[in-house]
Amino acid sequence: MIPRLKPFIGFEEIAALFRPVNDAVQKFESAFAATFSTRHAVAFPYGRSALWAFFKAMGIEGAEIVQPAYTCSVVGHATVLSGNIPVFVDINLHDYNMDLDAFRKAITAKTRAVLPTHLFGYPMDVDAVNQIVHEAENRFGQRIYIIQDCAHSFEAEWQGKSVVNAGDGALFGLNISKQITSIFGGMFTTNDDEIAAKLLALRERSYSEKSWSEKLFRLFYLPVATIAFNDLIYGFTYWLQNNTGLLRQLTDAYHLDEKIHFPPDYLKRLSPVEARVGLEQMGKYNTIKSRRREIAAMYFDQLKVPDTWVMPPNVEGATYSHFVIRVPNRNEVMKLAAQHGVQLGQLIEYSMPHLPAYQKYSSNNQYPNSLLCSQSLINLPIHPGLNQKDLFKIIETISHI
Ligand SMILES: Cc1ncc(COP(=O)(O)O)c(C=O)c1O
């Protein structure tokens, strides 16, 4: 079975788990800042925790935070749990990012931040976003922070320039499903000295060290996950996923869509063990980025899909965290692909304003595109570890469904 995702972990990362490094977290932050050309990078236990910390550090409370209706639920959770109000914007059906007209209309006198999200690695038009926000700032006479959600995209480029530095800050998730990983973890990058200082002060004040058992859990998590994603073992992992509640229990502690919730350790600092893995991954970032682009190019070139399917756009500067196709009969397609040994993903199976926990934040807008995508998107494996044989199998399987 070819897994729908697989962390790009080698001997170096496993060795790094056991090799002490002085000031590993600081070194990881410096390497991260250097890789993404930002002045500051501040590490957190999760991406959501970094966003939560930004709101807290900047004293943003009771404010409206404009964000996509179709995104990971933890973004909404961070908004609500920091005492703010999510304002959802429907997405467009071209690159699945926020519709710019709807985005403009969603900004009000109560907006204190907007979250341009580069979903699936597709860069938003950050120039248009900045212009809309600056016009709104002038209209309402208040500062509106622009925080890029780069959890999927990392440094996708808009008009040749990385989106990471297009606003006041950027948010990254670093769990094993992301383009680079520090086991768990998240990062907030910024070029603004004041934001960085406030984030560091908040982290110092409000976050504590992980307990030894939490550190030990992370130490074992990576080798176990690496084995679980091994080609020879993955059939069994897949069986466990579908036939037992074991893996579900693990992910439920970390991530729930139905309930506005954070994992219990969201106020525990990133551990040195995680930082050491992250440091190793930084050296591989360019390889990961170019390999994903190569695989996407192969799919664009060689996949043959029925007329009723909608292929993703081929966008310059995209980093392809996911290669998404819209299909009318998702369950059937996923089942057929699995029968041929290819696991497809259905990454975001909900539209945020349609989730019961978020209905009170849903406006009169119907968010039809978000709803459609929640019901019809599949994503193909696109991890850099795929070899030519795997790719041939994926292309053959999908082209013959
Ligand atoms: C679009 C998006 N933003 C933010 C996050 C937050 O990352 P984390 O899971 O590290 O909290 C995720 C994670 O899945 C995501 O997909």
The ligand as an ORCA input file, in Angstrom:
! r2SCAN-3c Opt
* xyz 0 1
  C      -3.827     25.157      7.289
  C      -3.271     24.839      8.644
  N      -2.982     25.851      9.482
  C      -2.479     25.638     10.705
  C      -2.239     24.365     11.171
  C      -1.727     24.219     12.582
  O      -0.747     23.311     12.798
  P      -0.669     22.379     14.120
  O      -1.328     21.083     13.789
  O       0.812     22.230     14.303
  O      -1.319     23.081     15.230
  C      -2.520     23.270     10.337
  C      -2.275     21.897     10.797
  O      -2.708     20.901     10.408
  C      -3.043     23.514      9.032
  O      -3.335     22.506      8.200
*
